Amino acid sequence: MSIRTLCIWIIVAGILGAGVIAVRARQAKTAAMVPVSTMRTFGFDPAHVDGLVRIVDGKREILERDPETPDQWVIHYTRGGLDRAWGVESIKARSGIRALATAQIQLSDVDLVSAEGGELEIRRGDGSWIWVVFDSESAGGFTGVRVEERGQDGIATKRWFGRVDRSIVETFVHNGMMKWRSRRLFNLSNSGVRSVELEAGGAKVVLARTRTGWVIEEPYAVHGDRETIEDLVKVLISLQANAFIDDDQDAATSGFETPIATVRMGAGESYVTLVIGSRADVGGSLVYAKILNADDTAVVTLESEQLAKLTSSAQAYMSKTPSPQGTASIETVRINGRDGVARLSATRSVGEWMIGDAKADSLNGEAIDRLVRVLTRDEAQIVQVFDANIDANILGTVELVGSDGVVLDRFDIAIDSTDTGMRSLIMRALDNDHQAVWVFETEDAVATGAWLTAVASKRRP
């Protein structure tokens, strides 16, 4: 190798070596500007968190455990100048708090928050809390945070800085916890509902759960059909919002001043009211609805299809069985003629029917059992309510009497002839000048009607 070539190689090696030194110097300077980070979490146990407070642009969202049901959560917020609250889907609250608790933070020796983008307070069950301030900007998928750990007296005990994954900022700052709200309109259990009121089209029905079952209280008092009313309650407590409307709605748009329908459900001493307003879309598949109770208020849209089975007709909820009495509570069956005078009085004794001092013969005994069964257990084919006494050929009256001599139920009996055959009409006077009619077309009912006709038509003793 010539001396000239050797000199060239020496010069090139020197230049490359200087370049490496310069690059390493710049890397070292950069490393000095951004300290070597260690990782940690916000430092709280999600099981011991009592609530979160989100503060963005001066507006607060407060998530806290339901004081009556600690495994459920409620979010408090302000809309239209009013304080409001709404139940939260527990699984979303738990998942969000767990994600926050396990989030990894790259520690920094310097405060990386240059402009505040939002705040979050993490409240522990012991009264201490963690205050987190997020930077308004993100870079490289991370956002700067400033963290203060405060004691029960609110005094800061520790302060540190770092960077957290941007997904945490998206969840708790940009999106907020309002998306966790439950879409269920009624946070009630089926068994917890004690009353239901429905009002629509000028009609109103009031249903109430009693010790012995459901009854209709308005517009007249009569026992209700348990299965039908339980189905109604299930429909109501399963109603779900299509969307929450957090913007103010004028009365003309929402239709709440002249609602299509109003539903009111009672549970103990508290009530929840659902007001159904105008259509919320062109096709009519959605309607506006407002939910009101002591704590929760919200305006939502509902799918109209969910409301299809609701009716304010009291007749729809009537029992198809004429009497709510159990057969064991009936001591005496009394049959009166048209003139009101008893034609037959049968009293139960040791499982047998006694007419006077004698045991009823098999014909009458079976007929009385059949009558009691028709009145207390069988379901009528038609149930109707009239607002005046109907024009029927009443044959007589049946009275069901308890062991204390009190009349438990009283019915007028009539026979009706149609193109398809005979049928028995069981009629009962209701309050407010209404009369209920149960129409039976079964063989047992027709046979009972024929027997009653014969008994009630007997000459007075």
C-alpha positions as CSV (number, residue, x, y, z in Angstrom):
1,M,0.0,0.0,0.0
2,S,1.4,3.4,-0.9
3,I,2.0,6.1,1.6
4,R,-0.6,8.3,-0.3
5,T,-3.3,5.6,0.1
6,L,-2.5,5.1,3.8
7,C,-2.8,8.8,4.5
8,I,-6.2,8.9,2.8
9,W,-7.5,6.0,5.0
10,I,-6.2,7.7,8.1
11,I,-8.0,10.9,7.1
12,V,-11.3,9.0,6.4
13,A,-11.1,7.1,9.7
14,G,-10.6,10.4,11.6
15,I,-13.7,12.0,10.0
16,L,-15.9,8.9,10.8
17,G,-14.6,8.8,14.3
18,A,-15.4,12.5,14.8
19,G,-18.9,11.9,13.4
20,V,-19.6,9.0,15.9
21,I,-18.4,11.2,18.8
22,A,-20.7,14.0,17.7
23,V,-23.7,11.7,17.4
24,R,-23.1,10.2,20.8
25,A,-22.7,13.7,22.2
26,R,-26.1,14.8,20.9
27,Q,-27.7,11.6,22.2
28,A,-26.2,12.2,25.6
29,K,-27.5,15.7,25.6
30,T,-31.0,14.6,24.6
31,A,-31.0,12.0,27.3
32,A,-30.0,14.6,29.8
33,M,-32.9,16.8,28.7
34,V,-35.4,13.9,29.1
35,P,-34.5,12.0,32.3
36,V,-34.6,8.2,32.3
37,S,-38.1,7.2,33.3
38,T,-39.4,4.7,35.7
39,M,-43.0,3.3,35.7
40,R,-45.8,3.4,38.3
41,T,-49.5,3.6,38.7
42,F,-51.7,6.3,40.2
43,G,-51.5,4.3,43.4
44,F,-55.0,3.4,44.5
45,D,-57.1,0.2,44.9
46,P,-60.2,0.3,42.7
47,A,-62.2,-1.7,45.3
48,H,-61.7,1.1,47.8
49,V,-62.7,4.0,45.5
50,D,-65.9,5.8,46.5
51,G,-66.0,8.1,43.5
52,L,-64.5,10.2,40.7
53,V,-64.9,13.9,39.9
54,R,-64.2,15.0,36.4
55,I,-63.7,18.8,35.9
56,V,-63.4,20.1,32.3
57,D,-64.0,23.7,31.3
58,G,-65.4,24.4,34.8
59,K,-68.1,21.7,34.4
60,R,-68.2,18.8,36.9
61,E,-69.3,15.2,36.6
62,I,-69.4,13.3,39.9
63,L,-69.4,9.5,39.9
64,E,-70.2,8.0,43.3
65,R,-71.4,4.8,44.8
66,D,-75.1,4.5,45.4
67,P,-75.4,4.9,49.2
68,E,-78.3,2.4,49.4
69,T,-76.6,-0.1,47.0
70,P,-72.8,0.2,47.2
71,D,-72.2,-2.1,44.2
72,Q,-74.1,0.3,42.0
73,W,-73.0,3.8,40.8
74,V,-74.7,7.1,40.2
75,I,-73.4,10.1,38.2
76,H,-74.3,13.6,39.2
77,Y,-74.1,16.5,36.6
78,T,-75.7,19.8,35.7
79,R,-77.9,20.5,32.7
80,G,-79.9,23.6,32.1
81,G,-78.8,25.1,35.4
82,L,-80.3,22.1,37.3
83,D,-78.5,19.4,39.2
84,R,-79.3,16.0,37.9
85,A,-78.4,12.4,38.7
86,W,-78.6,9.1,36.8
87,G,-77.7,5.5,37.4
88,V,-74.6,4.1,35.7
89,E,-74.0,0.7,34.2
90,S,-71.9,-0.9,37.0
91,I,-69.8,-2.9,34.6
92,K,-68.7,0.2,32.8
93,A,-67.9,2.0,36.0
94,R,-65.9,-0.9,37.3
95,S,-64.0,-1.3,34.1
96,G,-63.2,2.4,33.8
97,I,-62.0,2.6,37.4
98,R,-59.9,-0.6,36.9
99,A,-58.3,0.8,33.7
100,L,-57.5,4.0,35.6
101,A,-56.0,2.1,38.5
102,T,-53.8,-0.1,36.3
103,A,-52.7,2.6,33.9
104,Q,-48.9,2.8,33.7
105,I,-47.3,6.3,34.1
106,Q,-43.8,7.2,33.0
107,L,-42.3,9.3,35.8
108,S,-40.6,12.6,35.1
109,D,-38.5,14.9,37.1
110,V,-40.2,17.9,35.6
111,D,-43.8,19.0,35.3
112,L,-44.9,18.1,31.8
113,V,-48.3,20.0,32.1
114,S,-47.9,23.2,30.2
115,A,-51.6,24.0,29.7
116,E,-54.3,22.3,31.8
117,G,-56.8,20.2,29.7
118,G,-58.8,18.7,32.5
119,E,-58.8,17.5,36.1
120,L,-59.8,14.2,37.8
121,E,-60.2,13.6,41.5
122,I,-60.0,10.0,42.7
123,R,-61.8,9.7,46.0
124,R,-60.9,6.9,48.4
125,G,-63.2,5.4,50.9
126,D,-61.1,6.6,53.8
127,G,-61.6,10.3,52.8
128,S,-58.2,10.8,51.1
129,W,-58.0,11.5,47.5
130,I,-55.7,11.9,44.4
131,W,-55.8,15.0,42.2
132,V,-54.7,14.5,38.6
133,V,-54.2,17.3,36.2
134,F,-53.9,16.4,32.5
135,D,-52.1,18.4,29.9
136,S,-54.2,19.8,27.0
137,E,-51.9,18.4,24.4
138,S,-50.6,14.8,23.7
139,A,-47.5,13.7,21.9
140,G,-46.4,10.3,20.8
141,G,-49.5,8.7,22.2
142,F,-48.9,10.1,25.7
143,T,-50.2,13.0,27.8
144,G,-48.4,14.8,30.6
145,V,-50.0,14.5,34.1
146,R,-49.4,16.3,37.4
147,V,-50.5,14.2,40.4
148,E,-51.0,15.3,44.0
149,E,-51.9,12.8,46.8
150,R,-54.0,14.5,49.5
151,G,-54.9,13.3,52.9
152,Q,-58.3,13.4,54.6
153,D,-57.8,17.1,55.5
154,G,-57.2,17.9,51.8
155,I,-53.5,18.8,52.4
156,A,-51.1,17.5,49.7
157,T,-48.7,14.9,51.1
158,K,-47.0,14.1,47.8
159,R,-46.6,15.6,44.3
160,W,-45.1,13.9,41.2
161,F,-45.2,14.2,37.4
162,G,-45.3,11.8,34.5
163,R,-46.9,10.8,31.2
164,V,-49.9,8.5,30.8
165,D,-51.3,6.7,27.8
166,R,-53.6,8.9,25.8
167,S,-56.4,6.4,26.0
168,I,-56.9,7.4,29.7
169,V,-57.2,11.0,28.7
170,E,-59.7,10.1,26.0
171,T,-61.9,8.2,28.5
172,F,-61.8,10.6,31.4
173,V,-61.2,14.0,29.9
174,H,-62.4,14.1,26.3
175,N,-65.3,11.6,26.5
176,G,-66.2,11.8,30.2
177,M,-68.3,9.4,32.3
178,M,-71.7,10.4,30.9
179,K,-71.3,7.6,28.3
180,W,-71.5,5.2,31.3
181,R,-75.1,6.1,32.0
182,S,-77.5,3.2,32.1
183,R,-80.1,3.1,29.4
184,R,-82.7,1.5,31.7
185,L,-85.4,4.1,32.5
186,F,-86.6,2.5,35.7
187,N,-84.1,1.2,38.2
188,L,-86.7,-1.0,39.8
189,S,-87.2,-4.8,40.3
190,N,-90.5,-6.4,39.3
191,S,-91.3,-7.3,42.9
192,G,-90.4,-3.8,44.1
193,V,-93.2,-2.1,42.1
194,R,-96.2,-1.4,44.2
195,S,-98.3,0.6,41.9
196,V,-98.7,1.6,38.2
197,E,-100.6,4.6,36.7
198,L,-101.1,5.0,33.0
199,E,-102.8,8.0,31.4
200,A,-103.4,8.4,27.6
201,G,-106.1,9.6,25.3
202,G,-108.2,11.0,28.2
203,A,-108.3,7.6,30.0
204,K,-106.5,6.7,33.2
205,V,-106.0,3.5,35.0
206,V,-104.4,3.0,38.5
207,L,-103.2,-0.5,39.4
208,A,-102.0,-1.5,42.9
209,R,-100.3,-4.5,44.4
210,T,-102.0,-5.7,47.6
211,R,-101.4,-8.5,50.0
212,T,-103.6,-10.8,48.0
213,G,-102.6,-9.6,44.5
214,W,-103.0,-6.9,41.9
215,V,-106.2,-4.7,41.9
216,I,-107.6,-1.9,39.7
217,E,-108.2,1.2,41.9
218,E,-109.3,3.6,39.1
219,P,-111.6,4.2,37.3
220,Y,-113.3,1.5,39.3
221,A,-112.3,-0.9,42.0
222,V,-112.0,-4.6,40.9
223,H,-109.4,-7.3,41.1
224,G,-106.9,-7.4,38.3
225,D,-105.3,-10.2,36.2
226,R,-102.0,-11.0,37.8
227,E,-100.3,-12.3,34.6
228,T,-101.4,-9.3,32.5
229,I,-100.3,-6.7,35.0
230,E,-97.0,-8.5,35.8
231,D,-96.3,-8.5,32.0
232,L,-97.0,-4.8,31.9
233,V,-94.6,-4.2,34.8
234,K,-91.9,-6.3,33.0
235,V,-92.4,-4.2,29.8
236,L,-92.1,-0.9,31.8
237,I,-89.0,-1.9,33.8
238,S,-87.3,-3.2,30.7
239,L,-87.7,0.1,28.7
240,Q,-84.4,1.4,27.5
241,A,-83.4,4.8,26.1
242,N,-82.3,4.9,22.5
243,A,-80.2,8.0,23.3
244,F,-79.9,10.7,25.9
245,I,-80.8,14.3,24.9
246,D,-78.6,16.6,26.9
247,D,-79.3,19.7,24.9
248,D,-82.3,21.9,25.9
249,Q,-85.5,21.0,24.0
250,D,-88.3,23.5,23.6
251,A,-91.9,22.4,24.5
252,A,-93.0,22.5,20.8
253,T,-90.3,20.0,19.9
254,S,-90.5,17.6,22.8
255,G,-94.3,17.7,23.2
256,F,-94.0,17.4,27.0
257,E,-96.7,20.1,27.6
258,T,-99.3,17.9,25.9
259,P,-97.9,14.4,26.2
260,I,-99.1,11.4,24.3
261,A,-99.0,9.4,27.5
262,T,-97.8,9.5,31.2
263,V,-96.7,6.5,33.2
264,R,-96.1,6.6,37.0
265,M,-94.7,3.7,38.9
266,G,-94.5,3.5,42.7
267,A,-92.0,1.6,44.8
268,G,-92.6,2.1,48.5
269,E,-92.8,5.8,49.2
270,S,-91.0,6.9,46.0
271,Y,-92.4,7.3,42.5
272,V,-90.9,7.5,39.0
273,T,-92.8,9.3,36.2
274,L,-92.3,8.8,32.5
275,V,-93.7,11.4,30.2
276,I,-94.0,10.5,26.6
277,G,-93.9,13.4,24.2
278,S,-93.8,13.9,20.4
279,R,-92.1,12.0,17.6
280,A,-88.3,12.4,17.6
281,D,-87.8,11.4,14.0
282,V,-89.5,11.8,10.7
283,G,-90.4,8.1,10.4
284,G,-92.0,8.0,13.9
285,S,-89.9,5.2,15.1
286,L,-88.6,7.3,18.0
287,V,-90.4,9.5,20.5
288,Y,-89.1,12.0,23.1
289,A,-89.5,10.9,26.8
290,K,-88.8,12.5,30.1
291,I,-88.1,10.6,33.3
292,L,-88.7,12.3,36.6
293,N,-88.2,11.3,40.2
294,A,-86.8,12.6,43.4
295,D,-83.2,12.2,42.3
296,D,-83.0,11.3,38.6
297,T,-84.2,13.5,35.7
298,A,-83.4,12.9,32.0
299,V,-84.7,13.5,28.5
300,V,-84.2,10.6,26.1
301,T,-85.5,9.1,22.9
302,L,-87.4,5.8,23.0
303,E,-88.2,3.4,20.3
304,S,-92.0,3.6,19.7
305,E,-92.1,-0.2,19.4
306,Q,-91.4,-0.6,23.1
307,L,-94.6,1.3,23.9
308,A,-96.9,-0.7,21.6
309,K,-98.3,-2.9,24.4
310,L,-99.2,-0.1,26.8
311,T,-102.8,0.8,27.2
312,S,-104.7,2.9,29.6
313,S,-107.9,0.8,29.3
314,A,-108.7,-0.6,32.7
315,Q,-110.7,-3.4,31.1
316,A,-107.5,-4.8,29.6
317,Y,-106.1,-5.5,33.1
318,M,-109.3,-7.1,34.7
319,S,-109.1,-10.7,35.9
320,K,-110.9,-13.2,33.7
321,T,-112.1,-14.9,36.9
322,P,-115.2,-13.3,38.5
323,S,-114.1,-13.6,42.1
324,P,-110.7,-13.1,43.7
325,Q,-111.7,-15.3,46.7
326,G,-110.0,-18.6,47.3
327,T,-112.3,-21.6,47.6
328,A,-111.1,-22.2,51.2
329,S,-112.4,-18.8,52.3
330,I,-115.9,-19.6,51.2
331,E,-118.1,-21.0,54.0
332,T,-121.5,-20.5,52.6
333,V,-123.1,-20.2,49.1
334,R,-126.4,-18.5,49.0
335,I,-128.7,-18.3,45.9
336,N,-131.4,-15.7,45.9
337,G,-134.3,-15.3,43.5
338,R,-135.1,-12.2,41.6
339,D,-137.0,-10.9,44.6
340,G,-133.9,-11.1,46.8
341,V,-135.3,-14.0,48.9
342,A,-132.9,-17.0,49.5
343,R,-133.9,-20.1,47.5
344,L,-130.9,-22.2,48.6
345,S,-128.2,-21.8,51.3
346,A,-125.4,-24.4,51.4
347,T,-122.8,-24.4,54.2
348,R,-119.5,-26.3,54.0
349,S,-118.9,-28.8,56.8
350,V,-116.0,-31.2,56.9
351,G,-115.6,-31.0,53.1
352,E,-119.3,-31.6,52.5
353,W,-122.1,-29.2,51.6
354,M,-125.0,-29.0,54.0
355,I,-128.4,-27.6,53.0
356,G,-130.2,-26.9,56.2
357,D,-129.4,-29.8,58.5
358,A,-129.1,-32.4,55.8
359,K,-126.2,-33.3,53.6
360,A,-126.6,-32.1,50.0
361,D,-127.4,-34.8,47.5
362,S,-124.8,-35.6,44.9
363,L,-126.6,-33.6,42.2
364,N,-126.7,-30.4,44.3
365,G,-123.3,-31.0,45.9
366,E,-121.6,-31.3,42.5
367,A,-123.5,-28.3,41.2
368,I,-122.4,-26.1,44.1
369,D,-118.8,-27.2,43.6
370,R,-119.0,-26.4,40.0
371,L,-120.5,-23.0,40.7
372,V,-117.7,-22.2,43.1
373,R,-115.2,-23.3,40.6
374,V,-116.7,-21.2,37.8
375,L,-116.7,-18.1,40.1
376,T,-113.3,-18.5,41.6
377,R,-111.1,-20.5,39.3
378,D,-112.4,-20.6,35.7
379,E,-111.6,-17.9,33.2
380,A,-114.3,-16.2,31.2
381,Q,-114.1,-16.1,27.4
382,I,-115.2,-12.4,27.4
383,V,-114.8,-9.7,30.1
384,Q,-116.5,-6.3,29.6
385,V,-117.3,-3.3,31.7
386,F,-120.3,-1.1,31.2
387,D,-120.9,2.4,32.7
388,A,-124.5,1.5,33.5
389,N,-126.6,-1.5,34.3
390,I,-127.0,-3.7,31.2
391,D,-130.3,-4.9,30.0
392,A,-130.1,-8.6,30.8
393,N,-132.7,-11.1,32.0
394,I,-131.3,-11.6,35.5
395,L,-132.4,-15.0,37.0
396,G,-131.1,-14.4,40.5
397,T,-128.1,-13.6,42.7
398,V,-125.3,-15.7,44.1
399,E,-123.6,-14.6,47.4
400,L,-120.3,-16.1,48.6
401,V,-120.1,-15.8,52.4
402,G,-117.1,-16.2,54.7
403,S,-116.9,-18.0,58.0
404,D,-117.7,-14.8,59.9
405,G,-121.0,-14.4,58.0
406,V,-119.7,-11.5,55.9
407,V,-120.6,-11.5,52.2
408,L,-117.3,-11.8,50.3
409,D,-118.8,-11.4,46.8
410,R,-122.2,-11.0,45.2
411,F,-123.1,-11.7,41.5
412,D,-126.2,-11.4,39.4
413,I,-126.7,-14.4,37.0
414,A,-128.2,-14.4,33.6
415,I,-128.5,-16.8,30.6
416,D,-127.9,-15.5,27.1
417,S,-128.7,-17.2,23.8
418,T,-126.5,-16.7,20.7
419,D,-126.2,-18.3,17.3
420,T,-123.5,-20.5,18.6
421,G,-125.5,-21.6,21.7
422,M,-126.2,-20.7,25.3
423,R,-123.8,-18.8,27.5
424,S,-123.8,-17.7,31.2
425,L,-123.4,-14.1,32.2
426,I,-121.9,-13.4,35.6
427,M,-122.4,-9.7,36.6
428,R,-121.0,-7.7,39.4
429,A,-121.7,-4.1,40.4
430,L,-118.6,-1.9,40.6
431,D,-118.3,1.6,42.0
432,N,-118.8,4.8,40.0
433,D,-121.9,3.2,38.4
434,H,-120.0,0.6,36.4
435,Q,-120.9,-3.0,36.0
436,A,-118.5,-5.9,35.1
437,V,-119.7,-8.8,33.0
438,W,-117.9,-12.1,32.7
439,V,-119.2,-14.2,29.8
440,F,-118.7,-18.0,29.9
441,E,-119.4,-20.3,27.0
442,T,-117.9,-23.5,28.5
443,E,-120.0,-26.6,29.3
444,D,-119.5,-26.2,33.0
445,A,-120.6,-22.6,33.0
446,V,-123.7,-23.3,30.9
447,A,-124.6,-26.3,33.1
448,T,-124.1,-24.0,36.1
449,G,-126.4,-21.4,34.5
450,A,-129.1,-24.0,33.9
451,W,-128.9,-25.3,37.5
452,L,-129.0,-21.7,38.9
453,T,-132.0,-21.0,36.7
454,A,-133.8,-24.0,38.2
455,V,-132.9,-23.1,41.8
456,A,-133.6,-19.3,41.6
457,S,-136.9,-20.0,40.0
458,K,-138.2,-22.1,42.8
459,R,-141.2,-20.9,44.7
460,R,-140.5,-19.0,47.9
461,P,-140.3,-21.3,50.9
